[in-house]
Amino acid sequence: MRDRRRTRQSTEGVDQLGGPAHVEVEVRDDDRIALTSSTPPGEPILFSAESAAQLRNQLGDALTVSLRDARTARGCKAP
């Protein structure tokens, strides 16, 4: 069973009014990557350079987990 703590991460930012906001990156049980925002649809979240780098790393981690799990499910060997 997948460790949910390892595959769900959050990055903090601010909404257009300066209030707190966040984006969650999660690898779902079907190996798809879900992004969930705390803001209404279409409203941006503003990130500092450090937070944007953190989000980039979280997306990379999620992609690695998703691809690894998909390969394992198909019986493929990792390169």
Secondary structure in CASP SS format (residue, H / E / C, confidence):
PFRMAT SS
TARGET T0000
AUTHOR 0000-0000-0000
METHOD secondary structure of the structure
MODEL  1
M C 1.00
R C 1.00
D C 1.00
R H 1.00
R H 1.00
R H 1.00
T H 1.00
R E 1.00
Q E 1.00
S E 1.00
T E 1.00
E E 1.00
G E 1.00
V E 1.00
D C 1.00
Q C 1.00
L C 1.00
G C 1.00
G C 1.00
P E 1.00
A E 1.00
H E 1.00
V E 1.00
E E 1.00
V E 1.00
E E 1.00
V E 1.00
R C 1.00
D C 1.00
D C 1.00
D C 1.00
R C 1.00
I E 1.00
A E 1.00
L E 1.00
T E 1.00
S E 1.00
S C 1.00
T C 1.00
P C 1.00
P C 1.00
G C 1.00
E C 1.00
P C 1.00
I C 1.00
L E 1.00
F C 1.00
S C 1.00
A H 1.00
E H 1.00
S H 1.00
A H 1.00
A H 1.00
Q H 1.00
L H 1.00
R H 1.00
N H 1.00
Q H 1.00
L H 1.00
G H 1.00
D H 1.00
A H 1.00
L H 1.00
T H 1.00
V H 1.00
S H 1.00
L H 1.00
R H 1.00
D H 1.00
A H 1.00
R H 1.00
T H 1.00
A H 1.00
R H 1.00
G C 1.00
C C 1.00
K C 1.00
A C 1.00
P C 1.00
END
